[in-house]
């Protein structure tokens, strides 16, 4: 699995300069219990049905710690019916998570919500992380005050040096401020990884051995990952699962069940009002086709993530809507047959945005930003499918060109697949 952070356009203005601003790093600890997860543990102890939601990126989407911890819970509490809500999407951070948490997780009524975005928020400003992560927390507890939440922090190669120095990476440090404010327990999976690396038991990044000599050269060490990001299911994800087991065990006698208090916000401009609406809440021109899973591979693959999926294939097809708020965008797909859009906000000259990028040998979820940090007033939006012919050979990364040469028909067309309206605010009729 790849982590395509660059492929996701953010509503929040996450810039490298902002990410590098001075920000105090927290001392690295594996676990901070805070308020614990007494509500879900009480239900488990009583043998009641429990649903666990996993909101995160590709590390959570993998068949690793998510699958393994669900099994651990099921083994620990065999009298309870325990199921998962898989709300993980690769290459996405809390900036998208705050818009999709309701549709992907909360509407399924979880008892426990794990939130994992420390890696994909690695390039985000602390202020942006605060707005998005707090928006997730406040939406969750407005939905169900009895829902327990746990932040989990993973790590990637660029974040390794901070942990080796005994500090959380910047993204996790920013999230810890919210965890303190709302008494949310947090677990850092990377503390154990760094410990085993220091002890000579683990290699953080290496190719998997293929020959007997290569296996012998490891001298009993395990390989954590092959790409510096995604743990191997048989090694790294096992460590991650063991951390969850240790931390949950420590919380078994902590606290008493009860509603979580939705106290005053940590940041006044948090994204509590972030929402995702079906695309047909906007005005669509006649040529938009609603796709069905039985006849469309795009609908089949992504209808579990989007309220609906519409396709526009003729230049001139338009979406228009008005909203009162501070941010807007479209939940859509990038793909090899993607075209170009002309986007106009509040009557300003249109800007062009392609719906194909260098990764696009396949379709995947994306986040089309229309505007962010806007004045909180009424705004008008117009998006039109352009007739421009894109030079897709120049857009694709060089290593993906052979796919285009082998499958040229896949790259024909100038289509747009859209699935939802993202707002911080309200639509205006």
C-alpha positions in Angstrom: 0.0 0.0 0.0 1.3 3.5 -0.7 0.7 6.6 1.2 -0.2 9.3 -1.3 -0.4 12.4 0.9 0.4 14.7 -2.0 -2.7 13.4 -3.8 -5.1 14.8 -1.3 -5.9 18.6 -1.6 -6.7 20.0 1.8 -9.2 22.5 2.9 -6.9 23.6 5.7 -3.9 25.7 4.6 -1.3 23.2 5.5 2.1 24.5 4.4 5.6 23.3 4.9 6.4 26.7 6.5 3.6 26.3 9.0 4.6 22.8 9.8 8.2 23.9 10.6 7.1 26.6 13.0 8.4 26.4 16.5 6.2 24.0 18.5 7.1 22.3 21.8 7.5 18.5 21.4 6.1 16.3 24.2 8.2 13.8 26.0 7.6 10.4 24.4 5.5 7.9 26.5 3.7 4.9 25.3 0.5 5.5 27.1 -1.5 8.3 28.8 -4.7 7.0 30.4 -6.4 10.2 31.2 -10.2 9.5 31.4 -9.8 6.0 30.1 -12.5 4.1 28.2 -14.8 3.1 31.1 -18.0 3.1 29.0 -16.9 0.5 26.4 -15.2 -1.6 29.0 -18.3 -1.7 31.1 -20.3 -3.0 28.1 -17.7 -5.6 27.4 -17.7 -6.8 31.0 -21.4 -7.1 30.8 -21.3 -9.1 27.6 -23.1 -6.5 25.6 -22.7 -5.8 21.9 -19.9 -3.4 21.1 -18.9 -1.6 17.9 -15.3 -0.3 17.4 -14.6 2.3 14.8 -11.2 2.8 13.3 -10.7 6.3 11.7 -7.4 6.8 10.0 -5.1 6.5 7.0 -3.5 3.6 5.1 -1.7 2.2 8.2 -5.2 1.6 9.7 -6.7 0.5 6.4 -4.1 -2.3 6.1 -5.1 -5.8 7.5 -2.9 -5.1 10.5 -3.4 -3.5 13.9 -7.1 -2.8 13.1 -7.8 -6.5 12.3 -5.5 -7.8 15.0 -6.9 -5.6 17.8 -10.5 -6.5 16.9 -9.5 -10.1 17.2 -7.8 -9.4 20.6 -11.0 -7.7 21.9 -13.1 -10.7 20.7 -10.8 -13.2 22.5 -10.7 -11.1 25.7 -14.5 -10.7 25.8 -16.0 -13.9 24.2 -19.4 -13.2 25.6 -19.7 -9.9 23.7 -20.5 -9.5 20.0 -17.8 -7.2 18.9 -17.7 -5.8 15.4 -15.6 -3.2 13.6 -16.4 -0.1 11.6 -13.6 0.4 9.1 -13.4 4.1 8.6 -9.8 4.2 7.3 -8.8 5.6 3.9 -5.2 5.6 2.7 -3.4 8.9 2.1 -5.8 11.0 4.1 -5.4 13.0 7.3 -7.6 14.7 9.9 -8.3 17.5 7.4 -10.5 15.0 5.5 -11.4 12.9 8.5 -13.2 15.8 10.1 -15.6 16.0 7.1 -16.2 12.2 6.8 -16.2 11.1 10.4 -20.0 11.2 10.6 -20.7 9.3 7.4 -17.9 6.8 7.8 -18.1 6.2 11.5 -20.6 8.0 13.7 -23.7 7.1 11.8 -22.9 3.4 12.6 -23.0 4.2 16.3 -19.6 3.1 17.6 -19.0 2.5 21.3 -15.2 3.2 20.8 -13.5 5.4 18.3 -9.8 5.0 17.5 -8.4 8.0 15.7 -5.1 7.5 13.8 -3.7 10.5 11.8 -0.3 11.3 13.3 1.6 10.1 10.1 -0.6 11.7 7.5 -0.8 14.9 9.5 3.0 15.0 9.6 3.1 18.0 7.2 0.3 19.9 8.9 0.5 22.9 11.1 -0.3 22.4 14.8 -3.1 25.0 14.5 -4.6 23.0 11.6 -4.4 19.8 13.5 -6.1 21.4 16.5 -9.0 22.6 14.3 -9.5 19.2 12.6 -8.9 16.8 15.5 -11.1 18.9 17.8 -13.8 18.9 15.2 -13.7 15.1 15.2 -13.9 14.9 18.9 -16.8 17.4 19.3 -18.8 15.8 16.4 -18.3 12.4 18.1 -19.5 13.5 21.5 -22.4 15.5 20.1 -23.4 12.3 18.4 -23.1 10.2 21.5 -21.7 11.5 24.8 -21.1 7.9 26.0 -18.8 7.1 23.1 -15.2 6.5 24.2 -12.4 7.9 22.1 -8.7 6.9 21.9 -6.0 8.7 20.0 -3.3 6.4 18.5 -0.1 7.6 17.1 2.0 5.8 14.5 5.2 6.9 12.9 7.1 7.1 9.6 10.8 7.4 8.8 10.9 11.3 8.8 9.3 11.3 12.3 11.7 8.7 13.7 14.5 11.0 14.8 12.2 12.8 17.3 11.2 9.6 18.9 14.8 8.5 19.0 15.5 11.6 21.0 12.7 10.8 23.4 10.1 13.2 22.0 6.8 12.8 20.2 6.8 14.0 16.6 5.1 17.4 16.0 1.8 16.0 14.9 1.4 13.8 17.9 2.5 16.6 20.2 -0.2 18.8 18.8 -2.8 16.1 19.3 -1.7 15.6 22.9 -2.9 19.1 23.7 -6.4 18.1 22.7 -6.1 14.7 24.5 -5.3 16.7 27.7 -8.1 19.1 27.2 -10.8 16.4 26.7 -9.2 13.7 28.9 -8.9 11.3 26.0 -6.5 8.4 26.4 -3.6 8.2 23.9 -1.2 5.5 22.8 2.0 5.9 20.8 2.8 2.8 18.9 6.3 4.1 17.9 7.7 4.1 21.4 8.0 0.3 21.4 9.4 0.4 17.9 12.2 2.8 18.8 12.9 0.8 22.0 13.4 -2.4 20.0 15.5 -0.7 17.4 17.8 0.7 20.1 18.1 -2.8 21.6 19.1 -4.2 18.2 16.0 -6.3 17.9 14.4 -4.5 15.0 15.4 -2.8 11.7 13.0 0.1 10.9 13.3 0.0 7.1 14.8 -2.8 5.0 13.9 -5.1 2.1 12.4 -8.4 3.1 15.0 -11.2 2.9 14.6 -13.5 -0.1 17.5 -15.9 0.3 18.7 -18.0 3.1 21.9 -15.9 3.3 19.8 -12.7 3.6 17.7 -14.3 6.3 20.8 -15.4 8.2 22.3 -11.8 7.9 19.3 -10.5 9.9 20.7 -12.4 12.9 17.3 -12.7 14.5 16.2 -9.1 14.0 12.8 -8.3 12.6 12.1 -5.9 9.8 9.5 -3.3 10.8 8.7 -2.0 7.3 10.0 -2.0 3.7 9.0 1.6 2.9 9.6 3.4 6.1 5.9 4.1 6.6 3.7 0.9 6.5 4.5 -1.8 9.1 4.7 -5.3 7.9 1.6 -7.2 8.9 3.7 -10.1 10.4 6.1 -7.8 12.4 5.3 -4.1 12.8 1.6 -4.5 13.1 2.1 -7.2 15.7 4.0 -4.7 17.8 1.2 -2.1 17.3 -1.4 -4.7 18.5 0.6 -5.5 21.6 0.7 -1.8 22.5 -3.1 -1.6 22.3 -3.4 -4.8 24.4 -1.1 -3.4 27.1 -2.8 0.0 27.2 -6.4 -1.4 27.3 -5.4 -3.8 30.1 -4.1 -0.8 32.1 -7.5 0.9 31.7 -9.6 -2.0 32.9 -10.0 -0.6 36.5 -9.8 3.1 35.6 -12.7 5.4 36.0 -16.5 4.9 36.0 -19.0 4.8 33.1 -20.7 8.1 32.3 -21.2 10.8 29.7 -18.2 12.7 28.4 -18.4 16.4 29.0 -18.3 18.6 25.9 -16.4 21.4 27.6 -15.5 24.8 26.1 -13.6 24.4 22.8 -9.8 24.2 22.9 -9.7 26.5 19.8 -12.6 28.7 18.9 -12.3 28.1 15.1 -12.4 24.3 15.3 -14.1 22.4 12.6 -17.0 21.1 14.7 -19.4 22.3 11.9 -17.6 20.3 9.2 -20.1 18.2 7.2 -20.5 16.1 4.1 -23.7 16.3 2.1 -25.0 14.3 -0.8 -24.0 15.8 -4.2 -27.6 16.2 -5.3 -28.1 18.8 -2.5 -26.3 21.1 -5.0 -27.7 22.0 -8.4 -26.5 19.6 -11.1 -26.8 20.1 -14.8 -28.8 17.5 -16.7 -25.8 15.6 -18.0 -24.7 14.3 -14.5 -25.4 10.5 -14.3 -25.9 8.9 -10.9 -23.8 5.7 -10.9 -25.0 2.4 -9.4 -22.7 -0.3 -7.9 -24.3 -3.0 -10.2 -23.2 -1.2 -13.4 -20.3 1.1 -12.4 -16.9 -0.1 -11.0 -16.4 3.4 -9.5 -19.7 3.1 -7.6 -19.0 -0.5 -6.6 -15.6 0.5 -5.2 -16.5 3.7 -3.5 -20.2 3.7 -2.6 -19.3 2.6 0.9 -17.4 5.9 1.4 -19.6 8.4 -0.5 -23.3 9.2 -0.1 -23.7 8.9 -3.9 -21.5 9.0 -6.9 -22.2 11.0 -10.0 -20.4 11.1 -13.3 -20.0 14.0 -15.8 -18.4 13.3 -19.1 -19.4 16.1 -21.4 -17.7 19.5 -21.3 -20.0 22.2 -20.0 -21.7 20.1 -17.3 -21.9 22.2 -14.1 -22.4 22.0 -10.4 -23.6 25.2 -8.6 -24.5 26.0 -5.0 -24.6 28.7 -2.3 -23.5 28.3 1.2 -23.0 30.4 4.3 -19.7 29.4 6.1 -16.0 29.4 6.0 -14.9 26.5 3.8 -16.3 24.4 0.9 -15.2 21.5 -1.3 -16.2 18.4 -3.2 -15.6 14.8 -2.2 -14.6 13.2 -5.5 -12.3 10.8 -7.4 -9.1 11.1 -9.2 -8.5 8.7 -12.0 -6.9 7.9 -15.3 -9.9 9.1 -17.3 -10.2 12.3 -15.3 -10.6 15.7 -17.0 -10.2 19.3 -15.9 -12.5 21.5 -14.0 -13.1 25.3 -14.0 -13.8 26.4 -10.4 -15.2 29.8 -9.6 -15.9 31.1 -6.1 -17.9 34.3 -5.5 -17.7 35.2 -9.2 -13.9 35.4 -9.3 -12.1 34.3 -12.5 -12.2 30.5 -12.7 -9.1 28.4 -11.8 -8.4 25.1 -13.5 -7.9 21.9 -11.6 -7.2 18.5 -13.2 -8.8 15.4 -11.8 -5.8 13.2 -12.6 -2.3 13.3 -11.1 0.9 11.4 -11.2 -0.4 8.4 -9.2 -3.5 7.9 -11.4 -3.2 4.4 -12.9 -6.3 3.7 -10.8 -9.3 5.6 -9.2 -9.1 6.8 -5.7 -10.8 9.2 -3.3 -9.8 12.8 -3.4 -10.6 16.1 -1.8 -11.3 19.0 -4.2 -10.8 22.3 -2.3 -13.0 25.2 -3.4 -12.1 27.6 -0.6 -11.0 27.7 3.0 -10.6 30.3 5.8 -13.3 32.3 4.1 -15.3 35.1 5.7 -18.3 33.6 7.4 -20.9 34.9 5.0 -22.9 33.7 1.9 -20.7 32.4 -0.9 -21.5 31.2 -4.5 -19.8 28.2 -6.1 -19.7 27.2 -9.8 -17.8 24.1 -11.1 -17.7 23.3 -14.8 -16.2 20.3 -16.6 -13.7 21.9 -19.1 -13.1 20.9 -22.7 -9.3 21.1 -22.4 -7.3 18.1 -23.5 -4.9 17.2 -20.8 -1.4 15.9 -21.7 -1.7 12.9 -19.3 1.7 11.5 -20.3 3.2 14.6 -18.7 1.0 14.4 -15.7 1.8 10.8 -14.8 4.9 10.0 -12.9 7.5 8.4 -15.2 7.2 5.0 -13.6 3.5 5.0 -14.4 3.9 5.8 -18.1 4.2 2.1 -19.1 0.7 1.5 -17.8 -0.6 4.3 -20.1 1.3 2.9 -23.0 -0.1 -0.6 -22.4 -3.7 0.5 -21.6 -4.3 3.7 -23.6 -8.1 3.3 -23.6 -8.0 3.6 -19.8 -6.7 7.2 -20.1 -9.2 8.4 -22.6 -12.1 10.7 -21.6 -12.3 13.9 -19.6 -14.6 12.7 -16.9 -15.4 13.8 -13.4 -16.7 11.6 -10.6 -18.1 13.5 -7.6 -19.7 12.2 -4.5 -20.4 14.8 -1.9 -20.4 18.5 -0.9 -18.0 19.3 2.0 -18.8 22.4 4.0 -18.0 24.2 7.2 -21.3 26.0 7.3 -24.7 25.5 5.7 -26.1 25.3 2.2 -28.3 28.2 1.2 -31.4 27.3 -0.8 
